[in-house]
Amino acid sequence: MHPNAQRSSHATIDLFDKYVIPNYTRYPICLVQGEGSYIWDAEGNRYLDLFPGWGCNILGYSPPHLVRRVQDQLKHLIHVPNTWYTEAQGEFAEALCTRSFGKAFFCNSGTEANEGAIKLARLHGSASGRFRIISFEDSFHGRTYAAVTATAQPKYHEGIGPLVPGFDYAPRNDLDAVRKLCTHETAGILIEPVQGEGGVNIPHADFLAGLRKIADDTGALLIFDEVQTGMARLGTWFGYQQWNVQPDILTLAKGLAGGVPCGAIIATNEVSKSLKPGKHSSTFGGNPLAMTAGLATIETILQDRILENVERQSARFRTHFEKLKRELPIIREVRVRGMMIGIDLTIPGTPAVGMAMQRGVLINCTHNTVIRLLPALNITEAQVDEGAAVVSEVLRDLARQHHKAA
Ligand SMILES: Cc1ncc(COP(=O)(O)O)c(C=O)c1O
């Protein structure tokens, strides 16, 4: 047993079976302790996590500076509603907006940030009759109603209709299709700069700039969902900076506060005027705990030169997996942008997740065929090599099994 465990994984699973709605597919271990990129289960087994917190734990588990700052904040103020001012919210907004643009609104999650961004785009366009939102095939924007409606994957819409009216879906990388859909009724064009759940899809070089031009030509707002790509994930503070294309509205969550729940909308000064008192709110949004965790995350990124580390380790992962691609015909494409890594297979990739777990490495598979890694941004060179070696072994085994079965 791990010293932090109160009971075996099996005993915790029994509790879940009795009392937790079984709406997630879970692997049969209970995690009890994390440190950096490693995590331990109740039985004391250690795993190298290449997908920590589904992309939320950008500094790994329990980063010491963040832990110290949050512990200190806990002693003073945990929650204060938005009827008052707090230093932490002002400081975190300053830290984000001076690295991006405009003004911030805080909430608690990615879907909530996107829901607010869609409302803001409609509020902004309401005087000129604009309400339609264009989003993209294979996107993922969250599970609340407007966000899931924007998520253009039929599997997420099954059984929950009717959806929110006024959404149009465009194919990826097709500017002509967007131009046709974009009318005088379009309030916003919503896109993830790099699609995450849809398969780590990196846009063609001029696609985001083309969307900026369509938005400018037609009067629609450009909205970037950077819930996954924001906060240094791609090697710049925000993903849009990689393409030098600034949106009118930016949404953030996941790693924003280093794993403490936090979401945000950043809007240009002009657009943010449309979010007037009474139009939108969030009880927990901008609470001092999350704001302090966000500040500590930015401080750590600066102190530990994390942006440079992302560039170095990203290149290292790429070298490992490009080499593997030359060896294994089951690898269709390796897609790497900063610490977003997708290995697209010609065969289903889900079995690789369990196989890697048995070898002590945690990974993800999305869109059926894409092995997805979202490593902590402070992962070390040795951990990259350790993780890439196990992923390579697993994919070799998967290829052998597939070959035998064929
Ligand atoms: C790009 C993107 N947008 C929105 C969301 C939804 O975020 P949350 O689960 O915090 O609501 C996700 C979650 O995976 C995401 O990857």
The ligand as a Gaussian input file, in Angstrom:
#p B3LYP/6-31G(d) Opt

LIG

0 1
 C      -10.467000      22.874000     -26.570000
 C      -11.372000      22.572000     -25.424000
 N      -12.396000      23.391000     -25.157000
 C      -13.228000      23.174000     -24.129000
 C      -13.072000      22.082000     -23.308000
 C      -14.018000      21.856000     -22.152000
 O      -13.370000      22.144000     -20.960000
 P      -13.989000      21.662000     -19.556000
 O      -13.937000      20.175000     -19.528000
 O      -13.110000      22.321000     -18.538000
 O      -15.385000      22.182000     -19.503000
 C      -12.027000      21.191000     -23.537000
 C      -11.839000      19.993000     -22.681000
 O      -11.198000      19.032000     -23.003000
 C      -11.145000      21.441000     -24.619000
 O      -10.127000      20.615000     -24.892000

